[in-house]
Amino acid sequence: MVDNNARDLIEEHIFPKLDPDFLAYFSSLKTRSPTTSYAPIEHVRANPEATQSPCSLDASKYPGVKSSSFASEDGAHIPVQLYYPDSDTHGLGPYPVHLNFHGGGFVIGDLKTEATLCLSMREAGVVVVDVDYRLCPENAWGTGIQDAWNALSWVRESADTLNINARSISIGGVSAGGHISLVLQHMARDADVPLKLCMASVTPATKGLSYRYYTESPFSSFHEFYRGPVLPWARIKYFGCFCMPPEKLPELQKMWPGWWFEPLDAPNWSNLCDTFIRTAEVDPLRDEGEAYGMKLVAGGNKVTIKRYLGCPHTFMYISSMKRKQEYDRDAVEALRVAHGLA
């Protein structure tokens, strides 16, 4: 049942495109106030539960879930949570491994954010390593990508201890985590680190966090859905002010390769690992994610692109959506095929 208030809050040209399950979810929300979504960062850090995803879960006490950490190259200790598959079903290992990088605009998110997704993905028979990479603004944008690379190195070096197969590694993430995965895909190829799959969902592939106006985007979906119900331009701009504020952007651009900011500008598109790009139809980031996939195709790589119709950004966080259940099944199947478990 969709209430009239929900209809009033969603723009007329967007409303009929949305999946009925999402509309029912949106109508059920007790509040849709933007106050929390655009709160000062001090408030966000003091009230982390206010920005948790709908699928947020503390899975630390679940069977087969273990906590650990590794040292990043600057000496910081980065927490991770490991999700082991059921040994009765999948044997005693060593298991293939999948590294997950959560969404949250590089500003929010933790090991609870995508715990339910990690629990689901381990059903493929892989160990899922969820990485609590460092966030902005406490850390310079790009630090999280460094942490992700160090996580990949740690997993490979700790294979025996972790009971994983270092020759069967995949990576993936949602939104900002997808962006991280795209960068890692190129870094791994350049370092001769073999990957079985890069599974990036609703991923940015441009420097959108540094745009002053949404009209700077060359992609039609960014314009069509800039006032969408889940990731409007105002929300992207909010994240951008913590990640790439104009006064700090020149300094950031000296710290990292330019294509880290915009993976679509990566200099080499050959010999990249197999890729599964998943986009949402009603998402401003839809077209740039699909454009990244097509550049992979043009580079001669094996790519699967799937668009989930009627879905907004981060629909995979909403348990009441049938498309979310489809998303989970697709992830498990893709991991099984990539790691030779099908």
Residue pairs with C-beta under 8 A, 6 or more apart in sequence:
1 24
1 27
2 20
2 23
2 24
2 26
2 27
3 27
5 27
6 23
6 26
6 27
7 15
9 26
9 32
9 229
10 18
10 26
10 229
11 227
11 228
13 224
14 224
14 225
14 227
14 228
14 229
14 282
15 23
17 281
17 282
17 310
18 229
18 282
18 310
18 312
19 309
19 310
19 311
19 315
19 321
19 323
20 310
21 318
21 320
21 321
21 322
21 323
22 310
22 311
22 312
22 315
22 318
22 321
24 320
25 318
25 320
25 321
26 32
26 229
34 234
36 47
36 50
36 51
37 51
37 235
37 238
38 234
38 235
38 238
39 47
39 50
41 107
41 137
41 242
43 50
44 50
44 51
44 107
44 108
48 108
48 110
51 104
51 108
52 112
52 113
53 103
53 109
53 113
53 114
53 314
53 317
54 317
54 318
54 319
55 113
55 114
55 115
55 116
55 117
55 316
55 317
55 318
55 319
56 112
56 113
56 115
57 112
57 115
57 116
57 119
58 112
58 115
59 65
59 81
59 83
59 112
59 115
59 116
59 118
59 119
60 67
60 81
60 111
62 119
64 83
64 84
64 85
64 86
64 122
65 81
65 82
65 83
65 84
66 81
66 82
66 84
67 79
67 80
67 81
67 82
68 79
68 80
68 81
68 82
69 77
69 78
69 79
69 80
70 77
70 78
70 80
70 150
70 151
70 154
70 158
71 77
71 78
71 150
71 154
72 78
72 134
72 146
72 147
72 150
73 146
73 150
74 146
76 134
76 147
78 131
78 132
78 133
78 134
78 147
78 150
78 151
79 111
79 132
80 111
80 129
80 130
80 131
80 132
80 151
81 111
81 115
81 118
81 129
81 130
81 132
82 127
82 128
82 129
82 130
82 162
83 118
83 119
83 121
83 122
83 127
83 128
83 129
83 130
84 93
84 95
84 122
84 127
84 163
85 95
85 122
85 123
85 124
85 125
85 126
85 127
87 93
89 125
90 125
93 127
93 163
93 164
93 165
94 159
94 163
94 164
94 165
95 125
95 126
95 127
95 163
95 164
95 165
96 125
96 126
96 127
96 164
96 165
96 168
96 169
96 170
96 196
96 335
96 339
96 340
96 341
97 126
97 127
97 128
97 129
97 155
97 162
97 164
97 165
97 166
97 168
97 169
97 170
98 121
98 124
98 126
98 127
98 128
98 129
98 169
98 170
98 171
98 172
98 199
98 335
99 128
99 129
99 131
99 148
99 151
99 152
99 155
99 169
99 170
99 171
99 172
100 114
100 117
100 118
100 121
100 128
100 129
100 130
100 131
100 172
100 173
100 177
101 131
101 133
101 144
101 148
101 171
101 172
101 173
101 176
101 177
101 178
101 180
101 181
102 109
102 110
102 111
102 113
102 114
102 130
102 131
102 173
102 174
102 176
102 177
103 109
103 113
103 114
103 173
103 174
103 175
103 176
103 177
103 178
103 202
103 314
104 113
104 135
104 175
104 176
104 177
105 175
105 176
105 209
105 235
105 236
105 238
105 239
105 243
106 135
106 136
106 141
106 144
106 176
106 209
106 239
106 242
106 243
107 135
107 136
107 137
107 239
107 242
107 243
108 135
109 135
109 176
109 177
110 132
111 130
111 132
114 130
114 174
114 177
114 317
115 130
116 319
117 174
117 316
117 328
117 331
118 128
118 130
120 328
120 331
120 332
121 128
121 328
121 331
121 332
121 335
122 128
123 332
124 331
124 332
124 333
124 335
124 336
124 339
124 341
125 335
125 336
125 339
125 341
126 170
126 335
126 339
126 341
127 162
127 163
127 164
129 151
129 155
131 147
131 148
131 151
133 143
133 144
133 145
133 147
133 148
133 151
133 180
134 143
134 144
134 147
135 144
136 144
136 242
136 243
137 242
137 243
140 248
140 252
140 255
141 209
141 243
141 244
141 252
142 252
142 255
142 256
142 260
144 176
144 180
145 180
145 183
145 184
145 256
145 260
148 180
148 181
148 183
148 184
149 184
149 187
152 169
152 171
152 184
152 188
152 193
155 162
155 164
155 166
155 169
156 166
156 169
156 193
159 165
159 166
167 194
168 196
168 339
168 340
169 193
169 194
169 195
169 196
170 195
170 196
170 197
170 198
170 199
170 335
170 338
170 339
171 181
171 184
171 185
171 188
171 195
171 197
171 198
171 199
172 178
172 181
172 197
172 198
172 199
172 200
172 201
172 276
172 331
173 179
173 180
173 181
173 200
173 201
173 203
174 201
174 202
174 203
174 314
174 316
175 201
175 202
175 203
175 204
175 231
175 285
175 313
175 314
176 204
178 200
178 201
178 202
178 203
178 204
178 289
179 200
179 203
179 204
179 205
179 263
181 198
181 199
181 200
181 203
182 198
182 200
182 203
182 205
182 263
182 292
183 259
183 260
183 263
184 198
185 195
185 198
185 272
185 273
185 275
186 259
186 263
186 266
186 268
186 272
187 193
188 194
188 195
188 273
189 268
189 271
189 272
189 273
190 268
194 273
195 273
196 273
196 274
196 338
196 339
197 273
197 274
197 275
197 276
197 334
197 335
197 338
197 339
198 272
198 273
198 274
198 275
198 276
199 275
199 276
199 278
199 331
199 334
199 335
200 275
200 276
200 277
200 278
200 289
200 292
201 277
201 278
201 279
201 316
201 327
202 278
202 279
202 280
202 283
202 285
202 286
202 289
202 313
202 314
202 316
203 277
203 285
203 288
203 289
203 292
204 285
204 288
204 289
205 262
205 263
205 264
205 285
205 288
205 289
205 291
205 292
206 217
206 219
206 262
206 264
206 288
207 244
207 261
207 262
208 217
208 222
208 236
208 240
208 285
208 288
209 236
209 239
209 240
209 243
209 244
210 240
210 244
210 246
210 249
210 261
211 217
211 236
211 237
211 240
212 246
214 222
214 223
214 226
214 233
214 236
214 284
215 223
217 223
217 284
217 288
219 284
219 286
219 287
219 288
219 291
220 287
221 283
221 284
221 285
221 286
221 287
221 288
222 233
222 284
222 285
222 287
222 288
224 284
225 231
225 232
225 282
225 283
225 284
225 286
225 312
226 232
226 233
226 284
227 233
228 282
228 283
228 284
228 312
228 313
229 312
230 283
230 312
230 313
230 314
230 315
231 283
231 284
231 285
231 312
231 313
231 314
232 284
233 284
236 284
244 252
244 261
252 261
253 261
258 265
259 265
259 266
259 267
263 292
264 288
264 291
264 292
264 295
269 295
269 296
269 298
269 299
269 300
269 301
270 299
270 300
270 301
271 301
272 296
272 299
272 301
273 301
274 301
274 302
274 303
274 304
274 338
275 293
275 296
275 301
275 302
275 303
275 304
276 303
276 304
276 306
276 330
276 334
277 289
277 290
277 292
277 293
277 296
277 303
277 304
277 305
277 306
278 289
278 305
278 306
278 307
278 308
278 327
278 330
279 285
279 286
279 289
279 290
279 305
279 306
279 307
279 308
280 286
280 307
280 308
280 311
280 312
280 313
280 315
281 307
281 308
281 309
281 310
281 311
282 310
282 311
282 312
283 311
283 312
283 313
284 313
285 313
286 307
290 305
290 307
293 303
293 305
294 305
296 303
297 303
304 334
306 330
308 315
308 323
308 326
308 327
309 323
310 323
311 321
311 323
315 321
315 323
315 324
315 327
316 324
316 327
316 328
317 324
318 324
333 342
335 341
336 342
